[in-house]
Amino acid sequence: MSIFRLRNSPRAAAGLTIRFAEHAVVFGNESADRATLRHQLRVHLWLGNTEAVTNLESGDASRGRLLLRGTKYLCAAAVRPLTRLAQRRAPQCRYALARALQATGVLVGAVGIRVRHH
């Protein structure tokens, strides 16, 4: 397994050591109440919102850039089922819905709305 160090990032410039393993495998066990579609959709909304809030607070992205990113994510989520159907593959509608909610989280975060985690 190879481990890389990121040297040219703002966080590295701040003195942090950032490492990742290219072929790392992560497992997570979810309880039954977290294995529902409703919970997973809420998590995706929260993750998108956290992405926006984190980017705004760290100065990594402006509100305008986040609005563009969220719109890009939303368009990709809308097109995905159609693209997959054209390839004669399963449309993955639930996945597309989760990605659309993640995009929505980015968009609402870009305008200053914070989604509560719990």
N, C-alpha and C positions, 0 to 999 in steps of 0.2 A: 504494500500500500504506500503510495507516495503522499507526502504532506507538503503543501505549498504555503508560503508566507506571502501575504499581500503587503507590498511596501509602499505603493503609490496611492494610498487612499487617505482621505481626511482623518480617518480614525487612527491609521498608522502614524500619521503626522502628529497626532495628539499623544502619541506614546503607547498606544494599545498594540498588542500583538494579536494579529488576526490569523487564524489557521483553519484549514479545512482539509478533509480527506476526500480525495476524488471518488473513491468507491465505498464510502461509508454507508452502512445500512442502519436504519433506525426503525424500531418497532414501538408501537404504543398500544396498550390495552385500554379499550373504552368500556365504561360501564353501560348497561342496557339503556339508561336514560340519555346517554350521550350518543348512542348509535342510531338515533332517529333522524329522519330526513330533516325535520324541523330544526333540531339542534345543529346539525351540520350546516344548514343554510344560515342560521344565525351566526355560527362561527365564521363562515366566509364573509358575511357582512362586517363582522367585527374585525377580521383580519385586514380587509380592504381599508376600513376606517383607521386602523392602527398604522397601516402603511402611510396613509396621508398625514396623520398627526405627527408621526415620527419624522417624516421628511420635512414637514413644515418647521417643527421645533429644532431640528438639527441644521436647517438651512440648506439641505440637499436639493430641495425642489421648491419652486414658487407655486402659488395657488393656481396660476395659469397653466403651468406645466402639469400639475396634478389633474386639472380639469381635462387637459388633452389626453393624459395617460388613462384616466378613468373612462373617457369616451372611447379610446382605442380598445380597452379591455371589454367594454360593453358591446362594441361592434363585433369583436372577435367571438364573444359568447353567443351573439345572435346568429352569426354566420356558421358557427361550428356544426350544428345539427344538419344544416343544408349541405355543407361540404362533405360531411361523412355519409349522408344519404347518396350523394352523387358518386361517391366511391364505393357504393353498395356495402356500407358498413353500418353498424348500429348508430343511431343519431346521438346517443348519450345526452338525452334531454336533461336529466338531473344534474349531470356535470355542468352543462351549459347554464342551467339555472343558478347553480352555486357560483360559477364564474361571473354571471350577471350581477349577483348580489355582492360579490367581492368588488366589482367595478362600481356598484352603487355606493359601497362603503368608502371607496376612494373619492368619489364625487362629493358625497355629503361632507366628508372630512375636509375636502378642499375649500368648502364654503364655511367651515368653522364649526360643524356639528360633530360632537363626540358621541360615539355609541358606547354605552356602558357595557362592560364585560359580563357582569353578573346581573 
